[in-house]
Amino acid sequence: MEIVNCVLPKKKASMRLSKPKRRTMKFTEVQKKALNAIFEVTEKPPRETMQMISEHLQLEFKTVLNYFNRNRQRQLDLQRQQIQTENQ
């Protein structure tokens, strides 16, 4: 039995060891309204408050944390953009 010249088929890139693709998180209208209302009151709520929010809205803590981090970053970006347009 000669196996020396045996050519194995190449695996496709999609079949390699890769993490399963994550689905994009879509907030419900109720979740969006609640998160936006809380953000207007406080842009950086304490960790305990975010934990309560995540439990109440049935979201993962990480999702709530990311929401506040991203919203703060968006506000900074908007402020920078407004300053740039005013200076031109």
C-alpha positions as CSV (number, residue, x, y, z in Angstrom):
1,M,0.0,0.0,0.0
2,E,1.5,3.2,-1.1
3,I,0.4,6.4,0.7
4,V,3.4,8.6,0.0
5,N,1.9,10.5,-2.9
6,C,-1.6,10.8,-1.5
7,V,-3.0,14.3,-1.9
8,L,-5.6,15.4,0.7
9,P,-8.2,17.9,-0.4
10,K,-7.6,21.4,1.0
11,K,-10.1,22.6,3.6
12,K,-12.0,25.7,2.7
13,A,-11.3,28.7,4.8
14,S,-14.8,28.5,6.3
15,M,-14.2,25.0,7.6
16,R,-11.0,26.0,9.5
17,L,-11.1,26.5,13.2
18,S,-13.1,29.7,13.4
19,K,-15.4,31.1,16.0
20,P,-19.1,31.0,15.1
21,K,-20.3,34.4,13.8
22,R,-22.1,36.5,16.3
23,R,-25.5,37.9,15.6
24,T,-26.0,41.6,15.9
25,M,-27.9,42.6,19.1
26,K,-31.1,44.4,18.3
27,F,-32.7,46.3,21.2
28,T,-36.5,46.3,21.5
29,E,-38.3,49.7,21.5
30,V,-38.8,49.4,25.3
31,Q,-35.1,48.6,25.9
32,K,-34.1,51.5,23.6
33,K,-36.4,54.0,25.4
34,A,-35.2,52.9,28.8
35,L,-31.5,53.0,28.0
36,N,-31.8,56.4,26.3
37,A,-33.8,57.8,29.2
38,I,-31.2,56.6,31.7
39,F,-28.4,57.9,29.5
40,E,-29.9,61.4,29.5
41,V,-29.9,61.4,33.4
42,T,-26.4,59.8,33.8
43,E,-23.9,59.0,31.1
44,K,-21.9,56.8,33.3
45,P,-24.1,54.9,35.8
46,P,-22.4,52.9,38.5
47,R,-21.7,49.2,37.9
48,E,-24.5,48.2,40.4
49,T,-27.0,50.4,38.5
50,M,-26.0,48.8,35.2
51,Q,-26.4,45.4,36.7
52,M,-29.9,46.3,37.8
53,I,-30.7,47.7,34.3
54,S,-29.5,44.5,32.7
55,E,-31.6,42.4,34.9
56,H,-34.7,44.6,34.5
57,L,-34.4,44.8,30.7
58,Q,-33.3,41.1,30.4
59,L,-30.0,42.0,28.8
60,E,-26.5,40.7,29.5
61,F,-24.5,43.1,31.7
62,K,-21.9,43.3,28.9
63,T,-24.5,44.6,26.5
64,V,-25.6,47.3,28.8
65,L,-22.0,48.3,29.5
66,N,-21.2,48.4,25.8
67,Y,-24.3,50.6,25.2
68,F,-23.2,53.2,27.6
69,N,-19.6,53.1,26.4
70,R,-20.6,53.5,22.8
71,N,-23.1,56.2,23.5
72,R,-20.5,58.3,25.3
73,Q,-18.0,57.8,22.4
74,R,-20.7,58.8,19.9
75,Q,-21.3,62.0,21.9
76,L,-17.6,62.8,21.9
77,D,-17.4,62.2,18.2
78,L,-20.4,64.5,17.6
79,Q,-18.9,67.2,19.7
80,R,-15.6,67.0,17.9
81,Q,-17.3,67.1,14.6
82,Q,-19.3,70.2,15.6
83,I,-16.1,72.0,16.7
84,Q,-14.4,71.2,13.4
85,T,-17.3,72.6,11.4
86,E,-17.4,75.7,13.5
87,N,-13.7,76.3,13.0
88,Q,-13.9,76.0,9.2
